[in-house]
């Protein structure tokens, strides 16, 4: 049975970092096969995971549109056959996980079409994986386009600010208003310097979203990001890596229970 984990939140909160660390945790715990999904057109989950991304869903769609317009489809192959072949080529396979990316579509009106393509692809292939980890775009747009249907766990990431917490609540509320199939919501407060305390800690306690964990502002992550290096270089003593490990153990136990 597949468990779908979605990571959401406003931009700059560390969504992609958390998605990568969750993927790494699942792999290290032997909870494979794992599919990582970059559903953010502005994201770089492939870089953070150290994967070699050669094609995206947006790129496949653009290439297909060009072939159809120029009547360059291979002889004896239908449009659907060519599309499925190219999508299969866009799936990155590594020894530890597989990765597919929405990418950045070109032209007016293409964004929703690429979102729909990604949803159809996930509906078709996600049953082949034990876990699917989806790094969603910033804000709430992915919810209004319904690209997160059938989510078992949604982590809503906030920075350590009251405004970030308010955004997290709005994301949760919108998901409920749209009647999306999200079974469990969890709050993650990221980029925390030191510990969560004072008025902000009190504000978190007052929210009706369960706090899954707090991720400190890990200097090792900053060093890797500044050098454009993947998070595979994080050491075992990384504060962020340790926080995600503890968070995932607790959340997965709750879900199983």
C-alpha positions as CSV (number, residue, x, y, z in Angstrom):
1,X,0.0,0.0,0.0
2,X,1.3,3.4,-1.0
3,X,1.7,6.2,1.5
4,X,1.7,9.7,-0.1
5,X,3.5,12.5,1.8
6,X,3.1,16.1,0.6
7,X,5.2,19.0,1.7
8,X,3.6,22.5,1.5
9,X,4.1,26.0,2.7
10,X,5.0,29.5,1.6
11,X,8.3,30.1,-0.3
12,X,11.5,30.2,1.6
13,X,10.5,28.0,4.5
14,X,12.6,25.0,3.5
15,X,10.0,22.9,1.8
16,X,12.5,21.4,-0.7
17,X,15.0,20.7,2.0
18,X,12.4,18.9,4.1
19,X,11.2,16.9,1.0
20,X,14.8,15.8,0.4
21,X,15.5,14.9,4.0
22,X,12.2,12.9,4.2
23,X,13.2,11.0,1.0
24,X,16.6,10.3,2.4
25,X,15.1,9.1,5.7
26,X,12.8,6.6,3.9
27,X,15.7,5.3,1.8
28,X,18.0,4.8,4.9
29,X,15.2,3.0,6.8
30,X,14.8,0.6,3.9
31,X,11.2,1.8,3.1
32,X,11.7,1.5,-0.6
33,X,10.7,1.9,-3.4
34,X,10.4,5.7,-3.0
35,X,9.2,8.1,-5.7
36,X,10.2,11.8,-5.2
37,X,8.0,14.3,-7.0
38,X,9.0,17.8,-7.8
39,X,5.6,19.5,-8.2
40,X,7.1,23.0,-7.9
41,X,7.9,24.7,-11.3
42,X,10.5,26.8,-9.4
43,X,12.0,24.1,-7.4
44,X,15.2,22.1,-7.7
45,X,14.5,18.9,-5.8
46,X,16.8,17.1,-8.3
47,X,19.8,19.3,-7.3
48,X,19.1,18.9,-3.6
49,X,18.8,15.1,-4.0
50,X,21.9,14.9,-6.2
51,X,19.9,13.4,-9.1
52,X,20.6,14.0,-12.8
53,X,17.3,15.4,-14.2
54,X,17.3,15.4,-18.0
55,X,13.6,15.9,-18.8
56,X,10.5,17.3,-17.1
57,X,6.8,17.0,-17.6
58,X,6.6,20.6,-18.8
59,X,9.4,19.9,-21.3
60,X,7.7,16.7,-22.5
61,X,4.5,18.6,-23.2
62,X,6.2,21.3,-25.1
63,X,8.1,18.8,-27.2
64,X,4.9,16.9,-27.9
65,X,3.1,20.1,-28.9
66,X,5.9,21.0,-31.3
67,X,6.0,17.5,-32.9
68,X,2.2,17.5,-33.4
69,X,2.3,21.0,-35.0
70,X,5.1,20.0,-37.4
71,X,3.6,16.6,-38.0
72,X,6.8,14.9,-36.8
73,X,5.4,12.0,-34.9
74,X,7.3,8.7,-35.5
75,X,5.6,6.5,-38.1
76,X,3.3,3.9,-36.7
77,X,3.1,5.5,-33.3
78,X,0.1,7.4,-31.9
79,X,0.4,10.7,-30.0
80,X,-0.4,8.8,-26.7
81,X,2.3,6.2,-27.4
82,X,4.9,8.9,-28.0
83,X,3.7,10.9,-24.9
84,X,4.0,7.8,-22.6
85,X,7.4,6.9,-24.0
86,X,8.7,10.5,-23.3
87,X,7.2,10.5,-19.8
88,X,8.9,7.3,-19.0
89,X,12.2,8.8,-20.1
90,X,11.5,11.8,-17.8
91,X,11.5,9.5,-14.8
92,X,14.9,9.5,-13.2
93,X,16.0,6.2,-11.7
94,X,18.7,6.0,-9.1
95,X,19.7,3.0,-6.9
96,X,17.9,4.6,-3.9
97,X,14.8,6.4,-5.3
98,X,13.1,7.6,-8.5
99,X,12.3,11.2,-9.3
100,X,9.9,13.0,-11.6
101,X,9.6,16.7,-12.1
102,X,6.9,19.0,-13.3
103,X,9.4,21.6,-14.6
104,X,8.6,25.0,-15.9
105,X,6.1,25.1,-18.8
106,X,6.3,27.6,-21.5
107,X,3.6,29.7,-23.2
108,X,0.2,30.9,-22.0
109,X,-2.2,28.5,-20.4
110,X,0.3,25.7,-20.1
111,X,0.7,25.6,-16.4
112,X,-2.6,24.0,-15.6
113,X,-2.2,21.5,-18.4
114,X,1.2,20.4,-17.0
115,X,-0.4,20.1,-13.5
116,X,-3.1,17.9,-15.0
117,X,-0.5,15.7,-16.8
118,X,1.4,15.3,-13.5
119,X,-1.8,14.2,-11.7
120,X,-2.6,11.7,-14.4
121,X,0.9,10.3,-14.3
122,X,0.9,10.0,-10.5
123,X,-2.5,8.2,-10.6
124,X,-1.0,5.7,-13.0
125,X,2.4,5.0,-11.4
126,X,2.2,5.8,-7.7
127,X,0.9,2.3,-6.7
128,X,4.3,0.9,-7.7
129,X,5.9,2.7,-4.8
130,X,5.8,2.2,-1.0
131,X,6.2,6.0,-0.4
132,X,5.6,9.0,-2.7
133,X,7.1,12.3,-1.5
134,X,5.7,15.4,-3.2
135,X,7.5,18.8,-3.0
136,X,4.6,21.2,-3.8
137,X,4.9,24.8,-5.1
138,X,5.0,27.7,-2.6
139,X,1.7,29.0,-1.3
140,X,-1.7,27.4,-1.9
141,X,-1.9,27.3,-5.7
142,X,-1.3,23.5,-5.9
143,X,-4.4,23.1,-3.6
144,X,-6.7,25.1,-5.8
145,X,-5.5,23.1,-8.8
146,X,-6.1,19.8,-6.9
147,X,-2.7,18.3,-7.5
148,X,-2.6,16.9,-4.0
149,X,-5.6,14.6,-4.0
150,X,-5.2,11.4,-2.1
151,X,-2.6,12.6,0.4
152,X,-2.0,10.5,3.6
153,X,0.3,13.1,5.3
154,X,0.7,16.8,4.6
155,X,3.5,18.6,6.3
156,X,2.9,22.4,6.2
157,X,6.2,24.1,6.7
158,X,6.4,27.5,8.4
159,X,9.3,29.8,9.2
160,X,9.6,30.9,12.9
161,X,7.2,33.8,12.5
162,X,3.6,34.6,13.3
163,X,2.9,35.4,9.7
164,X,4.3,32.0,8.7
165,X,2.0,30.2,11.2
166,X,-1.0,32.2,9.9
167,X,-0.2,31.0,6.3
168,X,0.1,27.4,7.5
169,X,-3.4,27.6,9.0
170,X,-4.8,29.2,5.8
171,X,-3.3,26.3,3.7
172,X,-4.9,23.8,6.0
173,X,-8.2,25.6,5.9
174,X,-8.2,25.9,2.1
175,X,-7.5,22.2,1.8
176,X,-10.6,21.5,3.9
177,X,-12.7,24.0,2.0
178,X,-11.9,22.3,-1.3
179,X,-12.7,18.9,0.3
180,X,-9.3,17.5,-0.7
181,X,-8.5,14.0,0.4
182,X,-5.8,14.9,2.9
183,X,-5.9,12.5,5.9
184,X,-3.5,14.1,8.3
185,X,-2.1,17.6,8.6
186,X,1.1,18.3,10.5
187,X,3.0,21.6,11.2
188,X,6.7,21.8,10.8
189,X,8.5,24.9,12.0
190,X,11.8,25.3,10.1
191,X,14.9,27.5,10.1
192,X,14.6,27.9,13.9
193,X,17.6,29.4,15.6
194,X,18.1,27.7,18.9
195,X,14.8,26.4,20.3
196,X,11.2,27.3,19.8
197,X,10.2,29.5,22.8
198,X,8.5,32.6,24.0
199,X,5.4,34.0,22.3
200,X,6.0,31.9,19.1
201,X,6.0,28.7,21.1
202,X,2.8,29.8,22.8
203,X,1.3,30.6,19.3
204,X,2.1,27.2,18.0
205,X,0.5,25.5,21.1
206,X,-2.7,27.5,20.4
207,X,-3.0,26.3,16.8
208,X,-5.2,23.3,16.0
209,X,-2.6,21.7,13.8
210,X,-0.4,19.1,15.4
211,X,3.3,20.1,15.6
212,X,5.3,17.3,14.0
213,X,8.7,18.8,14.6
214,X,11.1,21.8,14.8
215,X,14.0,22.0,12.4
216,X,16.9,24.2,13.4
217,X,18.8,26.5,11.1
218,X,21.5,24.0,10.4
219,X,24.8,25.6,9.3
220,X,25.8,22.5,7.4
221,X,22.8,22.9,5.1
222,X,23.6,26.5,4.5
223,X,27.2,25.5,3.6
224,X,26.0,22.9,1.1
225,X,23.4,25.3,-0.4
226,X,26.0,28.0,-0.8
227,X,28.2,25.6,-2.7
228,X,25.4,24.3,-4.8
229,X,26.0,20.8,-3.4
230,X,23.3,18.2,-2.8
231,X,22.1,17.3,0.8
232,X,23.6,13.8,0.3
233,X,26.7,15.5,1.8
234,X,25.0,16.0,5.2
235,X,26.7,14.2,8.0
236,X,25.1,11.8,10.4
237,X,25.4,14.5,13.1
238,X,23.5,17.1,11.2
239,X,20.9,18.9,13.4
240,X,18.3,19.1,10.6
241,X,18.8,15.5,9.6
242,X,18.4,14.3,13.2
243,X,15.2,16.4,13.6
244,X,13.6,14.9,10.5
245,X,14.6,11.4,11.6
246,X,12.8,11.8,14.9
247,X,9.8,13.5,13.3
248,X,9.3,10.8,10.7
249,X,9.6,8.0,13.3
250,X,6.9,9.6,15.4
251,X,4.6,10.5,12.5
252,X,4.8,7.1,10.8
253,X,4.0,5.4,14.1
254,X,0.9,7.6,14.5
255,X,-0.2,6.8,10.9
256,X,0.2,3.1,11.4
257,X,-1.5,3.3,14.8
